[in-house]
Amino acid sequence: MADARDRLSALGVAVPNVYLPGDGVSLETWSVVACDQFTSEPDYWSKTEELVGDSPSALRIILPEAYLEKGRIEDRISAINDTMRGYLDRGVLAEVGENFILVDRSTTFVSSRKGLILAVDLENYSFDKGAEAMIRPTEGTVLERIPPRMDIRRGAVMDMPHILLLVDDPKGTLIETLYNRRNDMEKVYDFELIQNGGHISGWRVPGEMENSIAEALEGLLSKGLLFAVGDGNHSLAAAKGIWEENKAAGAPMDHPSRWALVEVENVHDEGLPFHPIHRVLFGLEPERFVEDMAKALGGSFKAGAPVTVRDGDEHRIGISYGTTEGSLSFVKSGPELTVEHVQAFLDDYLEGHDGVAVDYIHGEDVVSQLSRADGNIGILLPDVDKESFFDRIRNVGPYPRKTFSIGEASEKRYYLETRRLTMD
């Protein structure tokens, strides 16, 4: 056992001491979706409030970002921290022991998506540009988004993640191998998630399997990279910031805040779809915009069904405005993605056009609908290639912000497992 733990530690991985809702607590009303989802849909969170009612719930110890503009955030954070302590004192959260947890989830869109709950060492994570840490972001980190998350974590006694890390495991040596042995494990939960979240099951991974997990992870470490952050990078960055604060204040190196609880998934899992994030611009002259864009990128626009592609050095994006549809093609050599060329143009364009706004949209149907209005234009971007995903992170660095989304909003991680962040 000690040998396995040492091997895992060298990879920045720890076996977490997991807490789950205790006896008598409904898992259905406990578990709610990640706080950064449905931010423009207050009805979603109102319905969640209605479903939860007075039951103990993760909803009471998170701050949905839909509420960030409603003021009195300090009071909300204080109430969250008080509720966490109360849940521990009253046994709402019960210790289930030091274990990895194997997860399988079905959603409206996929029949199975597998994961592994573990803790990662924040000493092995960095979002600094050019950093070669074992845990790296997949998209650019927006520094302004970190402090509010640090405010929430600073007084928290529990770590409850919606963070999703990815591994590059085309042969399925880690999570899929464990899943094939799930009948040898104790099932610790099995229930339906509220708000169309699907179904989730979890198994406690026995200690005797830790050596095989360490061996699989050792085989996945490549060019210094083991994990890429798929979701929750700003929350992980906040956890890093709090650990650095605590360390500077004299916290011991075994302080619980050094680690963060996460779910790890295989980027090659068929149940893990990557969706491009499209752009819609508002308040412009579409025809003139297309001319300016084609000129800046050295390309041309052709009417017809919108097509997106990156084939070698050729880039093609879909364009729609009013009743006009088509594709804008351009040729750019080098490792840059289509979205990087497009976003660079948009940044320059927006800087020179004060009245123009942009929104980042999931789903082609929404882009089509929005782009029909006068003064709007939709830009469809190509898919991200999962096969070359990790090579991009290793060799080039993070993707531009707002390049891709993993799954739909209802498929994002639901809060469930927790661990302690304090030593008392």
C-alpha positions in Angstrom: 0.0 0.0 0.0 2.8 2.4 1.0 4.5 1.8 -2.3 1.4 2.6 -4.3 0.8 5.8 -2.3 4.4 6.9 -2.9 4.1 6.2 -6.7 0.8 8.2 -6.8 2.4 11.0 -4.8 5.2 11.3 -7.4 2.4 11.8 -10.0 0.7 14.6 -8.0 -2.1 12.3 -7.0 -3.5 11.4 -3.6 -6.3 9.1 -2.4 -8.9 11.4 -0.9 -10.7 10.9 2.4 -14.2 11.1 0.9 -17.4 12.4 2.5 -20.8 11.7 1.1 -24.3 12.6 2.3 -25.1 10.5 5.4 -28.0 8.3 6.3 -31.4 9.8 5.7 -30.1 12.5 3.3 -31.6 12.3 -0.2 -28.9 12.0 -2.8 -31.4 13.3 -5.4 -31.9 16.7 -3.7 -28.3 16.8 -2.5 -26.7 16.7 -5.9 -27.0 19.8 -8.1 -25.2 21.0 -11.3 -22.0 23.0 -11.5 -22.4 26.6 -10.3 -21.2 28.1 -13.5 -24.0 26.6 -15.6 -27.4 28.2 -16.7 -26.1 31.6 -15.7 -28.5 33.4 -18.0 -31.4 31.1 -17.0 -32.6 32.1 -13.5 -35.7 29.9 -14.0 -33.4 26.9 -13.9 -32.1 27.8 -10.5 -35.5 28.8 -9.2 -36.8 25.3 -10.2 -33.8 23.8 -8.5 -34.6 25.7 -5.3 -38.2 24.4 -5.6 -37.0 20.8 -6.0 -34.6 21.0 -3.1 -36.9 22.8 -0.7 -35.7 22.5 2.9 -33.6 19.3 2.3 -29.9 19.3 2.9 -28.3 20.1 -0.4 -25.1 21.0 -2.2 -27.2 24.0 -3.4 -26.7 25.5 0.0 -22.9 25.3 0.0 -22.3 26.7 -3.5 -22.8 30.1 -5.1 -24.6 29.8 -8.5 -23.1 32.4 -10.8 -26.6 33.4 -11.8 -26.8 35.1 -8.4 -23.6 37.0 -8.7 -25.3 40.2 -9.9 -27.8 40.2 -7.1 -25.5 41.8 -4.5 -24.7 40.9 -0.9 -22.2 38.3 -2.0 -20.3 38.5 1.2 -23.5 37.6 3.2 -24.1 34.6 0.8 -20.5 33.4 1.2 -20.7 33.7 5.0 -24.0 31.7 5.0 -22.3 29.0 2.7 -19.5 28.6 5.2 -21.8 28.4 8.2 -23.9 25.8 6.4 -20.8 23.6 5.6 -19.9 23.5 9.2 -23.4 22.7 10.2 -23.6 19.8 7.8 -20.4 18.4 9.3 -21.6 18.8 12.9 -25.0 17.3 12.2 -23.7 14.3 10.2 -25.3 15.5 7.0 -21.9 14.7 5.5 -20.5 11.4 6.6 -16.9 10.1 6.2 -16.7 7.1 4.0 -12.9 6.6 4.1 -9.8 7.0 1.9 -10.8 5.7 -1.5 -10.8 6.6 -5.1 -14.4 6.6 -6.4 -15.2 5.1 -9.9 -18.1 7.0 -11.6 -20.4 6.1 -14.4 -23.0 8.6 -15.7 -25.6 8.5 -18.4 -27.3 11.7 -19.7 -30.0 12.6 -22.2 -27.2 12.6 -24.9 -24.9 9.7 -24.0 -25.4 6.3 -22.4 -22.2 6.2 -20.5 -19.4 8.5 -19.4 -16.9 7.2 -16.9 -14.7 9.0 -14.4 -12.5 8.6 -11.4 -12.6 10.8 -8.3 -9.2 11.6 -6.8 -7.2 14.4 -5.3 -4.5 16.3 -7.1 -1.5 18.1 -5.6 -1.7 21.8 -6.4 2.1 21.9 -6.3 1.9 20.1 -9.6 -0.6 22.6 -11.3 0.1 25.9 -13.0 -1.8 28.2 -15.3 1.2 30.4 -15.9 1.9 30.9 -19.6 4.6 28.4 -20.8 4.5 26.4 -17.5 5.3 22.7 -17.9 3.4 21.4 -14.9 1.9 17.9 -14.8 -1.5 19.6 -14.6 -2.2 22.3 -17.2 -5.2 24.3 -18.4 -6.7 23.7 -21.8 -7.9 27.2 -22.3 -6.6 30.7 -21.4 -7.1 31.6 -17.8 -8.9 34.9 -17.1 -7.2 36.3 -14.0 -10.2 38.5 -13.1 -12.4 35.4 -12.6 -10.1 33.9 -9.9 -10.6 36.3 -6.9 -14.4 35.8 -6.4 -13.8 32.0 -6.3 -10.9 32.5 -3.8 -13.3 34.4 -1.6 -15.6 31.4 -1.5 -12.9 28.9 -0.8 -11.0 31.0 1.7 -13.4 30.3 4.5 -14.6 26.9 3.3 -14.2 23.8 5.4 -15.2 21.4 2.6 -13.9 20.8 -0.9 -16.7 19.9 -3.3 -15.6 19.9 -6.9 -17.1 20.4 -10.3 -13.5 20.3 -11.7 -13.0 17.9 -14.6 -9.5 16.8 -15.6 -8.7 14.8 -18.7 -6.2 12.1 -19.4 -4.9 11.0 -22.8 -5.6 7.2 -22.6 -6.6 5.8 -26.1 -6.1 2.2 -24.8 -8.3 2.6 -21.8 -5.7 1.5 -19.3 -7.0 3.6 -16.3 -10.7 4.3 -16.0 -12.0 1.7 -18.5 -9.9 -1.0 -16.8 -11.4 -0.2 -13.4 -14.9 -0.1 -14.9 -14.4 -3.6 -16.1 -13.7 -4.7 -12.5 -16.6 -2.8 -10.9 -18.3 -6.0 -9.8 -15.4 -6.4 -7.4 -16.2 -3.0 -5.8 -18.7 -1.7 -3.3 -21.4 0.5 -4.9 -21.7 3.7 -2.8 -24.4 5.5 -4.8 -26.8 4.9 -7.6 -29.6 7.5 -8.4 -31.2 9.9 -10.8 -29.9 13.4 -11.0 -32.5 16.2 -10.8 -33.1 18.7 -13.6 -32.6 16.2 -16.5 -29.0 15.5 -15.3 -29.3 11.8 -16.1 -28.3 8.8 -13.9 -25.1 8.4 -11.9 -23.5 5.4 -10.1 -20.4 5.3 -8.0 -18.1 2.5 -6.6 -15.5 2.6 -3.9 -12.2 1.4 -5.5 -10.5 -1.0 -3.1 -6.9 -0.3 -1.9 -5.5 -3.3 -3.5 -6.1 -1.7 -6.9 -4.0 1.4 -6.1 -0.8 -0.1 -7.5 -2.5 -0.8 -10.9 -3.8 2.8 -10.9 -0.4 4.2 -10.2 1.0 2.0 -13.0 -1.6 3.2 -15.5 -1.0 6.9 -14.6 2.8 6.4 -15.0 2.2 5.1 -18.5 0.1 8.2 -19.3 2.6 10.8 -18.3 4.1 12.2 -21.5 6.4 15.1 -22.0 5.7 16.2 -18.4 2.0 16.4 -18.9 -0.5 14.0 -17.1 -3.7 16.0 -16.7 -5.4 18.7 -18.8 -8.2 20.7 -17.2 -11.4 20.1 -19.1 -13.8 22.1 -16.9 -13.4 24.2 -13.8 -10.0 25.7 -14.5 -10.8 28.9 -12.7 -12.0 27.0 -9.7 -8.7 25.0 -9.7 -6.8 28.2 -10.1 -8.7 29.6 -7.0 -7.7 26.5 -5.0 -4.1 27.0 -6.1 -4.3 30.6 -4.9 -5.7 29.7 -1.5 -3.0 27.0 -1.1 -0.3 29.5 -1.9 -1.8 31.9 0.7 -1.9 29.3 3.3 1.6 28.1 2.5 2.9 31.7 2.8 1.2 32.0 6.2 3.1 29.0 7.5 0.7 26.1 6.7 2.5 22.7 6.8 3.1 20.9 3.5 0.5 18.2 4.5 -2.3 20.8 4.9 -5.5 19.6 3.2 -5.7 22.8 1.1 -2.7 21.6 -0.8 -4.9 19.2 -2.7 -8.1 19.6 -4.7 -10.8 17.0 -5.3 -11.5 16.4 -9.0 -13.0 14.0 -11.4 -10.7 12.5 -14.1 -12.1 11.4 -17.4 -10.5 9.9 -20.6 -10.5 12.4 -23.5 -11.2 9.4 -25.7 -14.4 8.3 -23.9 -17.1 8.2 -26.5 -19.5 9.7 -23.9 -17.4 12.9 -23.7 -18.4 15.0 -26.6 -16.5 18.2 -27.5 -18.6 21.0 -29.0 -17.2 24.1 -30.6 -18.2 27.5 -29.2 -19.5 29.8 -31.9 -19.8 33.6 -32.0 -22.6 35.9 -32.7 -22.0 39.7 -33.1 -24.7 42.3 -32.6 -25.1 45.9 -33.8 -23.1 45.9 -37.1 -23.5 46.0 -40.9 -23.2 42.3 -41.8 -22.2 42.7 -45.4 -19.5 45.2 -44.5 -18.3 43.0 -41.7 -17.9 40.0 -44.0 -15.9 42.2 -46.4 -13.6 43.4 -43.6 -13.1 39.9 -42.2 -12.3 38.4 -45.6 -9.8 41.1 -46.3 -8.1 40.8 -42.9 -7.8 37.0 -43.2 -7.0 37.0 -46.9 -10.0 34.9 -47.8 -13.3 34.9 -49.6 -17.0 34.4 -48.9 -19.1 32.0 -50.9 -22.9 31.8 -50.5 -24.5 28.4 -49.8 -24.9 26.0 -46.8 -22.4 27.0 -44.0 -19.4 24.6 -43.8 -16.7 24.5 -41.2 -13.4 22.7 -41.7 -9.7 22.9 -41.0 -8.0 20.7 -43.6 -4.2 21.3 -43.5 -3.7 25.0 -44.0 -7.2 25.7 -45.3 -9.7 27.2 -42.8 -13.4 27.5 -43.4 -16.0 29.0 -41.1 -19.8 29.3 -41.5 -21.4 32.7 -41.8 -25.1 33.5 -41.4 -27.0 36.8 -41.3 -30.6 37.6 -42.2 -31.5 35.1 -44.9 -27.9 34.8 -46.2 -25.8 31.8 -45.4 -22.4 30.8 -46.7 -18.8 30.0 -45.8 -15.7 32.1 -45.5 -12.5 30.3 -46.5 -8.9 31.4 -46.0 -5.4 29.8 -46.0 -3.1 30.2 -43.1 -0.1 27.9 -42.5 1.3 27.0 -39.0 -0.1 25.4 -35.9 -2.7 28.0 -35.1 -6.3 26.8 -35.0 -9.1 28.4 -37.0 -10.6 29.9 -33.9 -7.3 31.6 -33.1 -7.2 33.5 -36.5 -10.9 34.4 -36.1 -10.7 35.5 -32.5 -7.6 37.7 -33.3 -9.6 39.4 -36.0 -12.6 39.8 -33.7 -10.5 41.3 -30.9 -9.1 44.0 -33.3 -12.6 44.6 -34.8 -14.3 45.0 -31.5 -11.7 47.4 -30.3 -12.4 49.7 -33.2 -16.2 49.4 -33.1 -17.6 50.5 -29.7 -21.3 49.8 -30.6 -20.7 46.1 -31.5 -21.1 43.3 -29.0 -20.2 39.6 -29.1 -21.7 36.6 -27.4 -20.3 33.0 -27.3 -22.9 30.4 -28.2 -23.3 26.7 -27.8 -25.3 25.1 -30.6 -25.7 25.9 -34.3 -29.5 26.3 -34.0 -29.1 29.1 -31.5 -26.6 30.8 -33.8 -29.0 30.5 -36.7 -31.9 32.0 -34.7 -29.9 34.9 -33.4 -28.3 35.8 -36.7 -31.6 36.3 -38.4 -32.2 39.6 -36.6 -31.2 42.8 -38.3 -27.6 43.9 -37.5 -26.5 40.5 -36.2 -24.2 37.9 -37.7 -23.3 34.4 -36.7 -19.9 32.7 -37.1 -19.8 28.9 -36.9 -16.4 27.3 -36.0 -15.1 23.8 -36.6 -14.9 21.0 -34.0 -11.9 20.4 -31.9 -10.0 17.3 -32.8 -9.9 15.0 -29.7 -7.2 12.8 -31.2 -4.7 15.7 -31.3 -6.0 17.5 -28.2 -3.1 16.6 -25.9 -0.5 17.1 -28.6 -1.7 20.7 -28.9 -1.4 21.2 -25.1 2.0 19.7 -25.0 3.5 21.4 -28.0 1.7 24.7 -28.3 -0.1 25.4 -25.1 -3.7 26.1 -24.0 -6.4 26.6 -26.5 -7.8 30.2 -26.8 -10.6 31.0 -24.4 -14.1 30.0 -25.6 -12.8 27.4 -28.1 -14.8 24.3 -27.0 -17.3 23.0 -24.4 -17.4 19.5 -23.1 -21.0 18.3 -23.4 -24.2 20.3 -22.9 -25.0 22.3 -19.7 -27.1 19.6 -18.2 -24.2 17.1 -18.7 -21.7 19.2 -16.6 -20.6 17.7 -13.3 -23.0 17.6 -10.4 -21.7 18.2 -6.9 -21.7 15.0 -4.9 -18.4 13.9 -3.2 -16.6 16.2 -0.7 -13.4 16.2 1.4 -12.2 18.3 4.3 -10.1 21.5 3.7 -9.2 22.0 7.3 -7.0 20.0 9.7 -9.4 20.2 12.7 
